[in-house]
Amino acid sequence: MAAATEATRSLQGLSSELTSRIPQLLEAMRTVGAGLDLHITLDRIVETAAELADARYAAIGIIDEAREGLSDFVTYGVTAQQHRRIGALPDGHKGLLGALIHDPKPLRLADLTQDPRSAGFPPEHPPMRTFLGVPVRVQGEIFGNLYLTEKRGGGQFSEEDLHMVRVLATEAGIAIGNARLHAATRQRERWIEGSVAVTTELLAGNVDDALTVVAEQARRLAESAAGIVLLPDDEGGLEIVAVSADDPVGIMGTQIPPDSPVAEQLLAGEAVFVDDSATDPRMVTAIAPRFGPSMMLPLRSGDRVLGTLATPRHRGARPFTAAERTLATQFAAQAALALVLAEAQRDRERLAVFEDRDRIARDLHDLVIQRLFATGMMLESAQRRSVVPEVQRGVGKAVDELDVTIQEIRTAIFALQQGPAEAPSGLRTRVLREIGTAAVPLGFQPSANFIGPVDSRVGERTGKNLIAALREALSNAYRHAQASRIEVVVDSTITLPDGSEGVRLTVADDGIGIPAGGRRSGLRNLARRAEALGGSSTYGPGLGEGGTGTKVTWEAPL
């Protein structure tokens, strides 16, 4: 405020007209200094400046970080309809706006169209002749320029107008500085809160869709068009495995080849910042033309690079600032640490499951099979002593059934004792393994039914997502459903609504169903995963009497 007071004091004695306008100036300064929201402050500055100088139009151009053009342009007096007709806002690379960026001095013109630096106006632009331009400084640095055009009444901007607007620009710089400081503080708080939310959710047990959680939070915090997580693939490049976007179709599964300079930098733990994904020659994927500015940040914990977090914005959107890049990099590091902790937690849970499975296998072998075997021997002894043919045949059939049961239990024991790396990679086997793993916390074995040659028809990308969807559905069942029966069906012979061939996963239970107002995060995860592949996910009545329970139907192209 001291700078503005000094500037106001310097106006004394210049003219009676100027002196009479000082109360108006002070009121304008008070108006400009109210509030801390940056965009509201900028709107207030241009409106107040127009009223102070009696101008029809006003604007403030914000200089970009490279100090070569404008990153934003806030106007007053131009209607939304006129904006649409004019088209893109000026970028400050040419004309009078560009001249004031490189030579930030007050400028007053009777007819800007006659100035040799003028580049003219685009079609549909309202006519403008009289012009007043004043630089706006924030903490000693040029923040932008304040422009006024078209003095009302047909006259020119006076020397008094210039003095008044210069004083207002000084106060505007102070107000903008305060608003920027407030915005930066709030921005840091949001990123910190986002990091805490990711860590809390992952460590609360929601690790099956951990990467989706990271993508969603990053998209929200970066105000980007999409949040994308890429992991290293078998070929040495990167593959998109999680997406949060309004239109995720075609993004999931996209690969960055290993010879791409972007992949090399990211896998080496270096961040990559792109001004325009659509035109940058380093961006070689098919989805790059859909986006503009982008941050690609390694998910790095210590010397280990887990993957990459990308936050692309829409084409034509403003580039990421230095502060946003720093905050996003810190978020990626925190998210990587949370993923490592969540992975360790999941490993502990898996170890507990395997220990339970080993115990169950030992109990089955040492207790159940031995008892069944002893029962069989007793029946065989009874069969030999019996003289009634019908009894002999009945006992013999019972012994045969016991033999079959013993073989089935031995098969189950073998499956329980298999390690993760020992199982074949077919989709059918992976489904059965997920069901077997879920059987331990459930306390019973869900049934499984396969329709069609699922191993040969379902592609690897769809299969991976189907397994993740099955895991999510089973997890929801044993956490929330209180079910006593679960049926799993995988049908690879269906036709999707668009006529393409697809696969359908159905998980139905007889539990308590989905309560009104209950959490839907798991169901939303299933829907997003299916939609990213071009499929869908729905839910309805389950297996219980009267349709109680829940039936989840997940479909995707083969």
RARAPE-V391283 format. One record per run of one state. SS is the DSSP state (2 for helix, 1 for strand, 0 for the rest). FROM is the first residue (numbers start at 1). LEN is the number of residues. Records with the same first field share a line. If there is no record, write none. Layout:
SS=FROM-LEN, FROM-LEN
This chain:
0=1-1, 10-6, 21-1, 33-5, 54-1, 64-6, 77-3, 87-8, 103-4, 110-2, 115-16, 139-2, 155-4, 204-6, 223-3, 233-5, 246-9, 257-4, 268-4, 275-13, 302-2, 315-7, 386-3, 418-2, 423-4, 443-4, 452-2, 458-2, 482-4, 496-5, 510-11, 533-3, 542-3, 548-2, 558-1
2=2-8, 16-5, 22-11, 38-16, 80-7, 95-8, 112-3, 152-3, 159-45, 210-13, 261-7, 288-3, 322-64, 389-29, 420-3, 427-16, 454-4, 460-22, 521-12, 545-3
1=55-9, 70-7, 107-3, 131-8, 141-11, 226-7, 238-8, 255-2, 272-3, 291-11, 304-11, 447-5, 486-10, 501-9, 536-6, 550-8
